[in-house]
Amino acid sequence: MQAATTGMGRESFSARVDFLVELARRLHAYGTTAQRLEGAISAVARRLNLECDPWSNPTGLILTFSDPTTSELTSITRVIRLEPGDVDLGKLCRADAIAEQVLAGTLDLASGKQSLRALDRPPRPRAQRMTALSFVLASAAVAGLLHAGWPDILVAASIGGLIGVLHVLGSRHPRVSETFDALAALLATLIAAAVATWWVPLSLSSVVVAALIVLLPGLALTNAVAELTSNHLVSGTARFAGAVASLFKLTFGTVVAMQLVRVLGWNPIEAAPAPQPQWVEWVALLLASYSFAVLFRAPLKDYPLVMFASALGYGVTRLTGVWLLPGHGTFPLGVFLAGLVVTAASNIYARSANRPGALIRVPGIILLVPGSIGFRSITLLMEHDMAVGFATAMSLLAALIALVAGVLFGNLLVAPRRNL
């Protein structure tokens, strides 16, 4: 956070602490990783003439505050239990803007706290409909990027739409959300197998991956490794465990569905590879970029920026001849270069526009994260195809290392001035 020096030290100690606690809650809820959240809170605390020792993990915060302007040796510790955050670029930008206004002196602490709390409004019906639509577009787009045939794209989009509707409806019921990943994978695999058995041959694996792409925890895996490499060991370990648990649930649903297919005597027909026109890939990239702008809840005015960032990451990888799967056991150079370019671009944007670099960084790496590789590797292992499963798991590890290394070197190339 950057702002002019203000007289915030004159505000009461409790008012400054309350504002920082509200800000930390919001940054956590909007998907900020541990190292960035702790850095942002520490920077704001210094501007408010406070000393703060923050500790963040995916399910909570511990914040200890003291006032260096007084001779009293008193401190306050807040322990806050939170649900794992989800990326919300729009609210992240608004929270950042509120903090900037408070630090600049154009908004008092009480008003800033109220403005932060106002961000907790539930999503409007139109936003929920757009979220369901984005599942359709993302599934169709990823099927196109995987060079699947037209029947595969149509079926993946249909299943993705069904999962999107269930996601919106299930978000109101916490008990449903706990098993949603497994249920979605079960339905996606059963529907795809039924279509491949009774209607038209499909590339079953590509259809299932495309239909579930929004639920795959590739971004969580990447953030977990990034936290581990920045010595946030507890948060990184917990986030990694959460991502693996999500993969387990998705894999369990798929494996159970395939067992049901065998019990029912279905025989899904695998589609023969069919080359697609080159324009399909670029249309798919456009649809994917738009769907991620919706899924990440970016501000409407920033849709072109978010879509450009998504295309940038994919374009760099594509130009280096690598797409998701590293291939042949080699280091995925394209993923590394894409992570480097996207991170450097996000830092340049944050420095020049004084806004969160996450607007470029998060959508820029989303098509690079190896969630689908992890899903395939665990599925193969559960089906006792150990050799291929372990080989795929090694591909996952290589992709994660390459992407996180690209992010680290991007930060080295262009030093970030802002933590968000």
Beta strands, then each sheet from edge to edge (+ up, - down):
strand 1: 51-57
strand 2: 60-66
strand 3: 75-81
sheet 1: 1+ 2- 3+
end
